Amino acid sequence: MVVTLRVPAGEAGGAPLLLRPWSPGDAAALVEVHRDPALRHWTGRVAGDERAAASLLANERRGWLTGERRAFAVLEELDEPDPARQEPGRAQDGRSAGGPAACLWVEGGRLAGHVVLKGCRSGAPVAEVGYWTAAHARGRGVAPRALEAVVAWAFETYGPAGLRRLELLHQVDNTASCRVAAKTRFVLDGVLPPAPPAWPGSGHRHVRHAD
């Protein structure tokens, strides 16, 4: 199964989004966004180098093959900067041309985040969603727009086979995830006890039911 989803530009000016399965060519961009300390704090698996990124991406490909995980790279559909129009040695975002900013451009656009649907076996009544947003893309509505697209696709695709509820889990002190949950109509359903090492602190469980 190969699935791509497109999200129109946001009302506040956010770029159109393309959601597609992760590919091996995304490794360098994944390493670059995982340099962000905030993302590393909340993410269970960190792509600290390209070898770790390749392992993580291989796991996401297996998820599509087995049907256990449907993981999407979230890309901003922007025109890649033309090096010929930039000042010598300077990228449009002020960084050195060819440096970290250049690594973010992958097939389809600029890497902005990740959304995953987990436990989506045919006939399962409950599945889980998760997401993260790259540091440079925060504050532009990327996470709620991308998550809403995956939620709609999940219920449309798996609803006829029995999917009735999606769960969204996050650490209690991850207030940004609480805001994303509220924006995408996930309702707080309970507080979960710590379950280290994956969940060192208490967690929130938000739920959204099929319309």
MDTraj code that builds the backbone (N, CA, C; nanometers):
import mdtraj as md
import numpy as np

residues = "MET VAL VAL THR LEU ARG VAL PRO ALA GLY GLU ALA GLY GLY ALA PRO LEU LEU LEU ARG PRO TRP SER PRO GLY ASP ALA ALA ALA LEU VAL GLU VAL HIS ARG ASP PRO ALA LEU ARG HIS TRP THR GLY ARG VAL ALA GLY ASP GLU ARG ALA ALA ALA SER LEU LEU ALA ASN GLU ARG ARG GLY TRP LEU THR GLY GLU ARG ARG ALA PHE ALA VAL LEU GLU GLU LEU ASP GLU PRO ASP PRO ALA ARG GLN GLU PRO GLY ARG ALA GLN ASP GLY ARG SER ALA GLY GLY PRO ALA ALA CYS LEU TRP VAL GLU GLY GLY ARG LEU ALA GLY HIS VAL VAL LEU LYS GLY CYS ARG SER GLY ALA PRO VAL ALA GLU VAL GLY TYR TRP THR ALA ALA HIS ALA ARG GLY ARG GLY VAL ALA PRO ARG ALA LEU GLU ALA VAL VAL ALA TRP ALA PHE GLU THR TYR GLY PRO ALA GLY LEU ARG ARG LEU GLU LEU LEU HIS GLN VAL ASP ASN THR ALA SER CYS ARG VAL ALA ALA LYS THR ARG PHE VAL LEU ASP GLY VAL LEU PRO PRO ALA PRO PRO ALA TRP PRO GLY SER GLY HIS ARG HIS VAL ARG HIS ALA ASP".split()
xyz = np.array([
    [0.0845, -0.1192, 0.0000],
    [0.0000, 0.0000, 0.0000],
    [0.0882, 0.1244, 0.0000],
    [0.0670, 0.2109, -0.0986],
    [0.1372, 0.3386, -0.1047],
    [0.0327, 0.4484, -0.0929],
    [0.0438, 0.5283, 0.0100],
    [-0.0553, 0.6318, 0.0383],
    [0.0136, 0.7672, 0.0444],
    [-0.0403, 0.8641, -0.0257],
    [0.0040, 1.0028, -0.0119],
    [-0.1191, 1.0884, 0.0165],
    [-0.1022, 1.1836, 0.1049],
    [-0.2104, 1.2737, 0.1430],
    [-0.1636, 1.4168, 0.1220],
    [-0.2533, 1.5014, 0.0774],
    [-0.2194, 1.6425, 0.0577],
    [-0.3118, 1.7302, 0.1402],
    [-0.2535, 1.8341, 0.1979],
    [-0.3270, 1.9274, 0.2831],
    [-0.3084, 2.0672, 0.2249],
    [-0.4184, 2.1400, 0.1994],
    [-0.4051, 2.2749, 0.1433],
    [-0.3301, 2.3687, 0.2371],
    [-0.2884, 2.4808, 0.1832],
    [-0.2217, 2.5830, 0.2640],
    [-0.3118, 2.6253, 0.3788],
    [-0.2519, 2.6548, 0.4942],
    [-0.3288, 2.6945, 0.6112],
    [-0.3833, 2.8358, 0.5984],
    [-0.4886, 2.8646, 0.6728],
    [-0.5497, 2.9975, 0.6688],
    [-0.4533, 3.1053, 0.7167],
    [-0.3629, 3.0679, 0.8062],
    [-0.2673, 3.1656, 0.8596],
    [-0.1415, 3.1758, 0.7742],
    [-0.1427, 3.1116, 0.6575],
    [-0.0302, 3.1244, 0.5669],
    [0.0644, 3.0068, 0.5639],
    [0.0336, 2.8975, 0.6351],
    [0.1194, 2.7801, 0.6313],
    [0.1225, 2.7183, 0.4929],
    [0.2354, 2.6630, 0.4547],
    [0.2517, 2.6042, 0.3223],
    [0.1647, 2.4797, 0.3069],
    [0.1283, 2.4442, 0.1832],
    [0.0616, 2.3162, 0.1606],
    [0.1507, 2.2026, 0.2105],
    [0.0879, 2.0945, 0.2545],
    [0.1622, 1.9809, 0.3085],
    [0.1433, 1.8578, 0.2214],
    [0.2489, 1.7807, 0.2096],
    [0.2454, 1.6493, 0.1461],
    [0.2829, 1.5465, 0.2510],
    [0.1992, 1.4456, 0.2692],
    [0.2284, 1.3352, 0.3603],
    [0.2511, 1.2115, 0.2757],
    [0.3653, 1.1482, 0.2941],
    [0.3992, 1.0264, 0.2194],
    [0.4770, 0.9331, 0.3095],
    [0.4835, 0.8038, 0.2754],
    [0.5655, 0.7126, 0.3556],
    [0.7122, 0.7570, 0.3560],
    [0.7792, 0.7325, 0.4666],
    [0.9219, 0.7622, 0.4757],
    [0.9990, 0.6791, 0.3739],
    [1.1097, 0.7339, 0.3239],
    [1.1937, 0.6628, 0.2279],
    [1.3394, 0.6669, 0.2738],
    [1.4236, 0.5758, 0.2225],
    [1.5647, 0.5751, 0.2632],
    [1.6351, 0.7081, 0.2383],
    [1.5913, 0.7816, 0.1364],
    [1.6544, 0.9089, 0.1052],
    [1.6281, 1.0189, 0.2059],
    [1.5442, 0.9910, 0.3055],
    [1.5123, 1.0911, 0.4079],
    [1.6090, 1.0883, 0.5258],
    [1.7076, 0.9994, 0.5239],
    [1.7918, 0.9773, 0.6423],
    [1.8631, 1.1041, 0.6885],
    [1.9273, 1.1754, 0.5969],
    [2.0037, 1.2942, 0.6371],
    [1.9123, 1.4008, 0.6969],
    [1.7950, 1.4195, 0.6381],
    [1.7001, 1.5182, 0.6908],
    [1.6500, 1.4768, 0.8285],
    [1.6276, 1.3471, 0.8474],
    [1.5810, 1.2982, 0.9772],
    [1.6859, 1.3234, 1.0849],
    [1.8117, 1.2980, 1.0535],
    [1.9195, 1.3255, 1.1492],
    [1.9215, 1.4737, 1.1846],
    [1.9057, 1.5586, 1.0844],
    [1.9112, 1.7034, 1.1085],
    [1.7994, 1.7497, 1.2012],
    [1.6755, 1.7061, 1.1784],
    [1.5668, 1.7531, 1.2654],
    [1.5790, 1.6936, 1.4053],
    [1.6407, 1.5754, 1.4168],
    [1.6569, 1.5129, 1.5483],
    [1.7702, 1.5755, 1.6294],
    [1.8383, 1.6746, 1.5751],
    [1.9374, 1.7484, 1.6545],
    [1.8683, 1.8403, 1.7559],
    [1.7434, 1.8677, 1.7354],
    [1.6678, 1.9586, 1.8215],
    [1.6504, 1.8988, 1.9606],
    [1.6979, 1.9653, 2.0675],
    [1.6874, 1.9092, 2.2031],
    [1.5439, 1.8823, 2.2467],
    [1.4509, 1.9699, 2.2090],
    [1.3110, 1.9495, 2.2493],
    [1.2542, 1.8237, 2.1861],
    [1.2833, 1.8029, 2.0594],
    [1.2346, 1.6823, 1.9920],
    [1.2972, 1.5575, 2.0521],
    [1.4257, 1.5633, 2.0810],
    [1.4930, 1.4481, 2.1415],
    [1.4342, 1.4152, 2.2789],
    [1.3899, 1.5180, 2.3500],
    [1.3332, 1.4970, 2.4836],
    [1.2043, 1.4155, 2.4776],
    [1.1211, 1.4414, 2.3757],
    [0.9902, 1.3771, 2.3701],
    [0.9866, 1.2525, 2.2825],
    [1.0880, 1.2316, 2.1992],
    [1.0854, 1.1209, 2.1036],
    [1.1485, 0.9960, 2.1625],
    [1.0816, 0.8831, 2.1449],
    [1.1319, 0.7572, 2.1998],
    [1.2586, 0.7095, 2.1317],
    [1.2624, 0.7143, 1.9991],
    [1.3807, 0.6719, 1.9238],
    [1.4421, 0.7931, 1.8562],
    [1.5718, 0.8120, 1.8762],
    [1.6410, 0.9284, 1.8218],
    [1.7343, 0.8850, 1.7101],
    [1.7271, 0.9559, 1.5980],
    [1.8181, 0.9305, 1.4863],
    [1.9417, 1.0174, 1.5058],
    [2.0360, 0.9693, 1.5853],
    [2.1543, 1.0475, 1.6169],
    [2.2546, 1.0560, 1.5045],
    [2.2511, 0.9603, 1.4129],
    [2.3385, 0.9620, 1.2962],
    [2.2661, 0.8889, 1.1834],
    [2.3277, 0.8859, 1.0652],
    [2.2581, 0.8279, 0.9503],
    [2.2380, 0.6773, 0.9648],
    [2.3252, 0.6106, 1.0365],
    [2.3054, 0.4674, 1.0590],
    [2.1806, 0.4439, 1.1440],
    [2.1648, 0.5231, 1.2501],
    [2.0454, 0.5115, 1.3338],
    [1.9212, 0.5513, 1.2558],
    [1.9346, 0.6538, 1.1717],
    [1.8207, 0.6965, 1.0902],
    [1.7798, 0.5873, 0.9927],
    [1.8776, 0.5203, 0.9310],
    [1.8462, 0.4129, 0.8367],
    [1.7720, 0.2996, 0.9058],
    [1.8122, 0.2681, 1.0291],
    [1.7439, 0.1634, 1.1054],
    [1.6003, 0.2038, 1.1367],
    [1.5826, 0.3286, 1.1773],
    [1.4487, 0.3775, 1.2090],
    [1.3599, 0.3762, 1.0850],
    [1.4147, 0.4199, 0.9715],
    [1.3369, 0.4235, 0.8481],
    [1.3036, 0.2829, 0.7991],
    [1.3948, 0.1885, 0.8186],
    [1.3662, 0.0494, 0.7820],
    [1.2509, -0.0047, 0.8654],
    [1.2469, 0.0337, 0.9919],
    [1.1371, -0.0085, 1.0787],
    [1.0038, 0.0484, 1.0300],
    [1.0059, 0.1729, 0.9837],
    [0.8828, 0.2323, 0.9319],
    [0.8382, 0.1621, 0.8035],
    [0.9319, 0.1222, 0.7191],
    [0.8948, 0.0480, 0.5976],
    [0.8335, -0.0865, 0.6331],
    [0.8909, -0.1534, 0.7335],
    [0.8331, -0.2816, 0.7769],
    [0.6914, -0.2611, 0.8286],
    [0.6686, -0.1496, 0.8957],
    [0.5353, -0.1213, 0.9463],
    [0.4316, -0.1146, 0.8362],
    [0.4688, -0.0549, 0.7228],
    [0.3765, -0.0509, 0.6091],
    [0.3541, -0.1904, 0.5521],
    [0.4580, -0.2715, 0.5487],
    [0.4452, -0.4065, 0.4925],
    [0.3582, -0.4958, 0.5796],
    [0.3731, -0.4843, 0.7111],
    [0.2962, -0.5694, 0.8022],
    [0.1589, -0.5116, 0.8337],
    [0.1420, -0.3817, 0.8103],
    [0.0160, -0.3168, 0.8437],
    [0.0069, -0.2708, 0.9874],
    [0.1130, -0.2895, 1.0659],
    [0.1098, -0.2503, 1.2065],
    [0.1279, -0.0999, 1.2264],
    [0.2002, -0.0363, 1.1350],
    [0.2271, 0.1073, 1.1463],
    [0.2137, 0.1711, 1.0088],
    [0.1493, 0.2859, 1.0049],
    [0.1422, 0.3660, 0.8830],
    [0.2059, 0.5008, 0.9160],
    [0.3350, 0.5117, 0.8897],
    [0.4107, 0.6313, 0.9279],
    [0.4312, 0.7210, 0.8061],
    [0.4026, 0.8484, 0.8234],
    [0.4133, 0.9465, 0.7158],
    [0.5185, 1.0518, 0.7483],
    [0.6043, 1.0802, 0.6513],
    [0.6862, 1.2012, 0.6580],
    [0.5970, 1.3175, 0.6172],
    [0.6035, 1.4263, 0.6921],
    [0.5235, 1.5451, 0.6625],
    [0.6152, 1.6481, 0.5974],
    [0.5828, 1.6873, 0.4757],
    [0.6674, 1.7784, 0.3998],
    [0.5922, 1.9064, 0.3677],
    [0.6610, 2.0180, 0.3785],
    [0.6067, 2.1445, 0.3298],
    [0.6364, 2.1521, 0.1806],
    [0.5315, 2.1703, 0.1021],
    [0.5493, 2.1764, -0.0435],
    [0.5930, 2.3175, -0.0829],
    [0.7221, 2.3378, -0.0737],
    [0.7836, 2.4658, -0.1067],
    [0.8824, 2.4448, -0.2200],
    [0.9124, 2.5520, -0.2916],
    [1.0164, 2.5445, -0.3932],
    [1.1519, 2.5462, -0.3246],
    [1.2358, 2.4503, -0.3594],
    [1.3692, 2.4464, -0.2996],
    [1.4473, 2.5702, -0.3418],
    [1.5170, 2.6361, -0.2474],
    [1.5938, 2.7558, -0.2823],
    [1.6941, 2.7276, -0.3930],
    [1.7075, 2.8224, -0.4827],
    [1.8022, 2.8112, -0.5930],
    [1.9372, 2.8649, -0.5464],
    [2.0387, 2.7781, -0.5341],
    [2.1700, 2.8256, -0.4865],
    [2.2257, 2.9399, -0.5699],
    [2.1886, 2.9447, -0.6992],
    [2.2428, 3.0485, -0.7868],
    [2.1916, 3.1871, -0.7492],
    [2.0788, 3.1925, -0.6756],
    [2.0209, 3.3211, -0.6371],
    [2.0598, 3.3634, -0.4959],
    [2.1379, 3.2836, -0.4287],
    [2.1772, 3.3140, -0.2921],
    [2.3115, 3.3850, -0.2891],
    [2.3346, 3.4587, -0.1829],
    [2.4652, 3.5192, -0.1635],
    [2.5684, 3.4086, -0.1493],
    [2.6893, 3.4305, -0.1957],
    [2.7923, 3.3272, -0.1820],
    [2.8070, 3.2812, -0.0383],
    [2.7978, 3.1498, -0.0194],
    [2.8164, 3.0916, 0.1126],
    [2.7025, 3.1151, 0.2081],
    [2.5877, 3.1666, 0.1581],
    [2.4793, 3.2000, 0.2497],
    [2.3465, 3.1465, 0.1956],
    [2.2773, 3.0684, 0.2763],
    [2.1467, 3.0168, 0.2375],
    [2.0399, 3.1201, 0.2692],
    [1.9181, 3.0979, 0.2176],
    [1.8108, 3.1950, 0.2362],
    [1.7689, 3.2085, 0.3818],
    [1.7936, 3.1061, 0.4627],
    [1.7558, 3.1176, 0.6039],
    [1.8700, 3.1720, 0.6883],
    [1.9791, 3.2142, 0.6225],
    [2.0894, 3.2745, 0.6954],
    [2.1995, 3.1772, 0.7309],
    [2.1771, 3.0477, 0.7091],
    [2.2808, 2.9498, 0.7396],
    [2.3751, 2.9371, 0.6202],
    [2.4838, 2.8663, 0.6426],
    [2.5776, 2.8450, 0.5339],
    [2.5121, 2.7619, 0.4253],
    [2.5277, 2.8035, 0.2997],
    [2.4711, 2.7275, 0.1895],
    [2.5289, 2.5870, 0.1896],
    [2.4418, 2.4884, 0.1687],
    [2.4867, 2.3504, 0.1697],
    [2.4993, 2.2938, 0.3087],
    [2.4696, 2.3735, 0.4133],
    [2.4797, 2.3281, 0.5512],
    [2.3536, 2.2606, 0.5982],
    [2.3219, 2.2719, 0.7299],
    [2.2079, 2.1998, 0.7859],
    [2.0765, 2.2249, 0.7146],
    [2.0481, 2.3504, 0.6757],
    [1.9199, 2.3798, 0.6113],
    [1.9036, 2.3017, 0.4823],
    [2.0125, 2.2813, 0.4092],
    [2.0044, 2.2091, 0.2829],
    [1.9643, 2.0639, 0.3039],
    [1.9979, 2.0067, 0.4190],
    [1.9660, 1.8664, 0.4464],
    [1.8165, 1.8424, 0.4607],
    [1.7396, 1.9470, 0.4867],
    [1.5971, 1.9307, 0.5131],
    [1.5162, 1.9069, 0.3869],
    [1.5750, 1.9326, 0.2704],
    [1.5025, 1.9157, 0.1445],
    [1.5115, 1.7705, 0.0994],
    [1.3948, 1.7088, 0.0831],
    [1.3868, 1.5690, 0.0421],
    [1.2887, 1.5601, -0.0740],
    [1.2666, 1.4403, -0.1227],
    [1.1732, 1.4226, -0.2341],
    [1.0327, 1.4685, -0.1935],
    [0.9835, 1.5727, -0.2577],
    [0.8494, 1.6222, -0.2289],
    [0.8445, 1.7539, -0.1558],
    [0.9554, 1.7988, -0.0966],
    [0.9527, 1.9262, -0.0251],
    [1.0497, 1.9299, 0.0905],
    [1.0201, 2.0147, 0.1885],
    [1.1065, 2.0312, 0.3057],
    [1.0465, 1.9559, 0.4243],
    [1.1279, 1.8708, 0.4877],
    [1.0797, 1.7902, 0.5994],
    [1.0340, 1.8798, 0.7137],
    [0.9085, 1.8569, 0.7583],
    [0.8508, 1.9402, 0.8637],
    [0.7991, 1.8597, 0.9813],
    [0.7825, 1.7287, 0.9651],
    [0.7285, 1.6522, 1.0770],
    [0.6999, 1.5081, 1.0418],
    [0.6218, 1.4456, 1.1274],
    [0.5954, 1.3015, 1.1207],
    [0.4606, 1.2758, 1.1853],
    [0.3795, 1.1904, 1.1218],
    [0.2550, 1.1425, 1.1819],
    [0.2484, 0.9924, 1.1600],
    [0.2053, 0.9189, 1.2620],
    [0.1983, 0.7735, 1.2510],
    [0.0648, 0.7238, 1.3038],
    [0.0109, 0.6233, 1.2362],
    [-0.1074, 0.5502, 1.2811],
    [-0.0600, 0.4119, 1.3215],
    [-0.0856, 0.3732, 1.4463],
    [-0.0337, 0.2469, 1.5005],
    [-0.1474, 0.1522, 1.5386],
    [-0.1214, 0.0209, 1.5223],
    [-0.2197, -0.0792, 1.5607],
    [-0.3424, -0.0789, 1.4723],
    [-0.3220, -0.0499, 1.3438],
    [-0.4348, -0.0313, 1.2523],
    [-0.4686, -0.1587, 1.1754],
    [-0.4699, -0.2714, 1.2425],
    [-0.5068, -0.3967, 1.1769],
    [-0.6538, -0.3940, 1.1383],
    [-0.6860, -0.4580, 1.0275],
    [-0.8247, -0.4644, 0.9826],
    [-0.9109, -0.5316, 1.0887],
    [-1.0181, -0.4667, 1.1269],
    [-1.1079, -0.5209, 1.2283],
    [-1.0825, -0.4698, 1.3677],
    [-0.9669, -0.4071, 1.3914],
    [-0.9374, -0.3543, 1.5249],
    [-1.0250, -0.2320, 1.5515],
    [-1.0922, -0.2255, 1.6668],
    [-1.1797, -0.1113, 1.6949],
    [-1.1055, 0.0135, 1.7411],
    [-0.9810, -0.0042, 1.7884],
    [-0.9042, 0.1078, 1.8435],
    [-0.7650, 0.1090, 1.7817],
    [-0.7164, 0.2271, 1.7454],
    [-0.5793, 0.2454, 1.6987],
    [-0.5239, 0.3704, 1.7663],
    [-0.3960, 0.3943, 1.7461],
    [-0.3282, 0.5065, 1.8130],
    [-0.2595, 0.5943, 1.7101],
    [-0.2543, 0.7230, 1.7375],
    [-0.1810, 0.8157, 1.6519],
    [-0.0699, 0.8827, 1.7323],
    [0.0346, 0.9221, 1.6627],
    [0.1448, 0.9960, 1.7231],
    [0.2026, 1.0915, 1.6202],
    [0.2835, 1.1856, 1.6650],
    [0.3363, 1.2860, 1.5731],
    [0.4504, 1.3622, 1.6385],
    [0.5282, 1.4293, 1.5558],
    [0.6208, 1.5312, 1.6024],
    [0.6365, 1.6360, 1.4925],
    [0.6849, 1.7520, 1.5316],
    [0.7066, 1.8613, 1.4366],
    [0.8504, 1.9082, 1.4472],
    [0.9155, 1.9282, 1.3337],
    [1.0523, 1.9801, 1.3325],
    [1.0544, 2.1222, 1.3889],
    [1.1655, 2.1582, 1.4522],
    [1.1754, 2.2884, 1.5195],
    [1.1448, 2.4041, 1.4256],
    [1.1963, 2.3989, 1.3037],
    [1.1800, 2.5119, 1.2118],
    [1.0364, 2.5269, 1.1630],
    [0.9526, 2.4228, 1.1821],
    [0.8156, 2.4257, 1.1301],
    [0.7110, 2.4515, 1.2377],
    [0.7522, 2.4685, 1.3630],
    [0.6548, 2.4874, 1.4702],
    [0.5902, 2.6261, 1.4630],
    [0.4660, 2.6314, 1.5124],
    [0.3942, 2.7575, 1.5155],
    [0.3232, 2.7923, 1.3866],
    [0.3209, 2.6993, 1.2895],
    [0.2552, 2.7264, 1.1615],
    [0.1392, 2.6299, 1.1354],
    [0.0958, 2.5602, 1.2380],
    [-0.0180, 2.4707, 1.2211],
    [0.0129, 2.3411, 1.1495],
    [0.1405, 2.3039, 1.1414],
    [0.1774, 2.1814, 1.0703],
    [0.1196, 2.0583, 1.1384],
    [0.1406, 2.0450, 1.2698],
    [0.0966, 1.9238, 1.3401],
    [-0.0541, 1.9033, 1.3331],
    [-0.1381, 2.0021, 1.3678],
    [-0.2818, 1.9773, 1.3608],
    [-0.3327, 1.9513, 1.2200],
    [-0.2782, 2.0198, 1.1207],
    [-0.3248, 1.9967, 0.9833],
    [-0.2867, 1.8577, 0.9345],
    [-0.1633, 1.8166, 0.9631],
    [-0.1193, 1.6841, 0.9204],
    [-0.1931, 1.5745, 0.9958],
    [-0.2096, 1.5927, 1.1267],
    [-0.2798, 1.4922, 1.2063],
    [-0.4244, 1.4786, 1.1608],
    [-0.4910, 1.5896, 1.1335],
    [-0.6304, 1.5847, 1.0875],
    [-0.6417, 1.5056, 0.9576],
    [-0.5451, 1.5212, 0.8684],
    [-0.5471, 1.4474, 0.7421],
    [-0.5353, 1.2974, 0.7655],
    [-0.4473, 1.2571, 0.8567],
    [-0.4294, 1.1144, 0.8845],
    [-0.5511, 1.0577, 0.9570],
    [-0.6094, 1.1346, 1.0471],
    [-0.7300, 1.0891, 1.1171],
    [-0.8425, 1.0633, 1.0173],
    [-0.8651, 1.1581, 0.9267],
    [-0.9708, 1.1410, 0.8269],
    [-0.9446, 1.0187, 0.7405],
    [-0.8182, 1.0016, 0.6984],
    [-0.7829, 0.8854, 0.6164],
    [-0.8015, 0.7558, 0.6938],
    [-0.7636, 0.7543, 0.8206],
    [-0.7744, 0.6328, 0.9018],
    [-0.9194, 0.5878, 0.9153],
    [-1.0075, 0.6799, 0.9489],
    [-1.1482, 0.6416, 0.9649],
    [-1.2107, 0.6021, 0.8310],
    [-1.1710, 0.6712, 0.7243],
    [-1.2245, 0.6367, 0.5922],
    [-1.1766, 0.4988, 0.5473],
    [-1.0500, 0.4683, 0.5766],
    [-0.9907, 0.3429, 0.5298],
    [-1.0266, 0.2245, 0.6178],
    [-1.0198, 0.2432, 0.7494],
    [-1.0382, 0.1315, 0.8419],
    [-1.1735, 0.1323, 0.9125],
    [-1.2485, 0.2415, 0.8997],
    [-1.3804, 0.2469, 0.9610],
    [-1.4739, 0.1366, 0.9140],
    [-1.4821, 0.1107, 0.7823],
    [-1.5706, 0.0036, 0.7360],
    [-1.5346, -0.1335, 0.7925],
    [-1.4073, -0.1517, 0.8327],
    [-1.3640, -0.2803, 0.8893],
    [-1.3762, -0.2831, 1.0412],
    [-1.4210, -0.1715, 1.1020],
    [-1.4448, -0.1752, 1.2462],
    [-1.3765, -0.0703, 1.3303],
    [-1.2886, 0.0144, 1.2724],
    [-1.2210, 0.1167, 1.3524],
    [-1.3224, 0.2190, 1.4027],
    [-1.3285, 0.2374, 1.5328],
    [-1.4252, 0.3289, 1.5927],
    [-1.3607, 0.4385, 1.6773],
    [-1.2356, 0.4164, 1.7206],
    [-1.1741, 0.5136, 1.8111],
    [-1.0244, 0.5237, 1.7862],
    [-0.9743, 0.6462, 1.7946],
    [-0.8308, 0.6714, 1.7890],
    [-0.7863, 0.7295, 1.9222],
    [-0.6698, 0.6857, 1.9681],
    [-0.6128, 0.7366, 2.0925],
    [-0.4849, 0.8135, 2.0630],
    [-0.4620, 0.9178, 2.1401],
    [-0.3428, 1.0008, 2.1299],
    [-0.2826, 1.0090, 2.2698],
    [-0.1595, 0.9619, 2.2846],
    [-0.0937, 0.9582, 2.4152],
    [0.0256, 1.0536, 2.4172],
    [0.0454, 1.1212, 2.5295],
    [0.1644, 1.2054, 2.5443],
    [0.1932, 1.2280, 2.6919],
    [0.3151, 1.2685, 2.7223],
    [0.3526, 1.3000, 2.8594],
    [0.2696, 1.4184, 2.9102],
    [0.2348, 1.4150, 3.0380],
    [0.1498, 1.5193, 3.0960],
    [0.2094, 1.6585, 3.0758],
    [0.3421, 1.6701, 3.0887],
    [0.4033, 1.8025, 3.0789],
    [0.4321, 1.8462, 2.9353],
    [0.3888, 1.7682, 2.8375],
    [0.4038, 1.8087, 2.6978],
    [0.2809, 1.8912, 2.6583],
    [0.2812, 2.0163, 2.6988],
    [0.1642, 2.1013, 2.6787],
    [0.1370, 2.1294, 2.5309],
    [0.2409, 2.1276, 2.4485],
    [0.2201, 2.1506, 2.3054],
    [0.1340, 2.0400, 2.2457],
    [0.1570, 1.9151, 2.2893],
    [0.0755, 1.8049, 2.2390],
    [-0.0688, 1.8170, 2.2856],
    [-0.0890, 1.8690, 2.4057],
    [-0.2255, 1.8930, 2.4537],
    [-0.2976, 1.9914, 2.3615],
    [-0.2271, 2.0942, 2.3180],
    [-0.2892, 2.1934, 2.2298],
    [-0.3234, 2.1328, 2.0942],
    [-0.2334, 2.0504, 2.0417],
    [-0.2615, 1.9842, 1.9139],
    [-0.3826, 1.8926, 1.9272],
    [-0.3898, 1.8186, 2.0376],
    [-0.5038, 1.7298, 2.0605],
    [-0.6343, 1.8085, 2.0605],
    [-0.6364, 1.9214, 2.1291],
    [-0.7580, 2.0027, 2.1358],
    [-0.7967, 2.0564, 1.9985],
    [-0.6974, 2.0993, 1.9211],
    [-0.7256, 2.1550, 1.7886],
    [-0.7811, 2.0504, 1.6926],
    [-0.7511, 1.9232, 1.7174],
    [-0.7964, 1.8166, 1.6280],
    [-0.9093, 1.7337, 1.6892],
    [-0.9763, 1.7905, 1.7904],
    [-1.0984, 1.7316, 1.8483],
    [-1.0740, 1.5990, 1.9204],
    [-0.9537, 1.5818, 1.9751],
    [-0.9280, 1.4700, 2.0654],
    [-0.9627, 1.5164, 2.2069],
    [-1.0405, 1.4373, 2.2773],
    [-1.0895, 1.4734, 2.4101],
    [-1.0078, 1.4004, 2.5162],
    [-0.9666, 1.4731, 2.6211],
    [-0.8918, 1.4103, 2.7300],
    [-0.9780, 1.3027, 2.7955],
    [-0.9239, 1.1807, 2.8002],
    [-1.0009, 1.0657, 2.8483],
    [-0.9462, 1.0087, 2.9784],
    [-0.8215, 1.0432, 3.0141],
    [-0.7665, 0.9899, 3.1372],
    [-0.6199, 1.0227, 3.1536],
    [-0.5717, 1.0028, 3.2765],
    [-0.4299, 1.0214, 3.3089],
    [-0.3692, 0.8843, 3.3332],
    [-0.2607, 0.8550, 3.2630],
    [-0.1966, 0.7245, 3.2697],
    [-0.0791, 0.7280, 3.3668],
    [-0.0547, 0.6213, 3.4409],
    [0.0587, 0.6178, 3.5338],
    [0.1903, 0.6057, 3.4584],
    [0.3015, 0.6415, 3.5215],
    [0.4318, 0.6258, 3.4567],
    [0.4569, 0.4804, 3.4177],
    [0.5271, 0.4629, 3.3046],
    [0.5638, 0.3293, 3.2580],
    [0.7031, 0.3376, 3.1964],
    [0.8069, 0.3583, 3.2809],
    [0.9434, 0.3729, 3.2288],
    [0.9919, 0.2435, 3.1639],
    [1.0869, 0.2543, 3.0686],
    [1.1571, 0.3785, 3.0308],
    [1.0842, 0.4614, 2.9252],
    [0.9890, 0.4004, 2.8530],
    [0.9224, 0.4741, 2.7461],
    [0.8428, 0.5926, 2.7998],
    [0.7789, 0.5744, 2.9158],
    [0.6974, 0.6796, 2.9762],
    [0.7464, 0.7043, 3.1185],
    [0.8485, 0.7880, 3.1352],
    [0.9040, 0.8106, 3.2695],
    [0.8094, 0.8850, 3.3626],
    [0.7149, 0.9588, 3.3074],
    [0.6192, 1.0326, 3.3893],
    [0.4770, 0.9963, 3.3525],
    [0.3820, 1.0594, 3.4187],
    [0.2414, 1.0351, 3.3889],
    [0.2090, 1.0831, 3.2474],
    [0.1061, 1.0240, 3.1901],
    [0.0684, 1.0598, 3.0539],
    [-0.0783, 1.0962, 3.0418],
    [-0.1102, 1.1662, 2.9359],
    [-0.2494, 1.1957, 2.9014],
    [-0.2938, 1.1011, 2.7897],
    [-0.4168, 1.0550, 2.8008],
    [-0.4780, 0.9816, 2.6900],
    [-0.5951, 1.0651, 2.6382],
    [-0.5853, 1.1040, 2.5120],
    [-0.6941, 1.1738, 2.4448],
    [-0.7576, 1.0767, 2.3459],
    [-0.8869, 1.0898, 2.3221],
    [-0.9547, 0.9994, 2.2290],
    [-1.0397, 1.0799, 2.1317],
    [-1.0564, 1.0214, 2.0150],
    [-1.1492, 1.0770, 1.9158],
    [-1.2248, 0.9611, 1.8528],
    [-1.3559, 0.9737, 1.8484],
    [-1.4398, 0.8679, 1.7939],
    [-1.4780, 0.8988, 1.6492],
    [-1.5095, 0.7945, 1.5769],
    [-1.5553, 0.8120, 1.4397],
    [-1.6828, 0.8953, 1.4392],
    [-1.6971, 0.9815, 1.3404],
    [-1.8164, 1.0666, 1.3318],
    [-1.9404, 0.9812, 1.3041],
])
top = md.Topology()
chain = top.add_chain()
for i, resn in enumerate(residues, 1):
    res = top.add_residue(resn, chain, resSeq=i)
    for name in ("N", "CA", "C"):
        top.add_atom(name, md.element.get_by_symbol(name[0]), res)
traj = md.Trajectory(xyz[None], top)
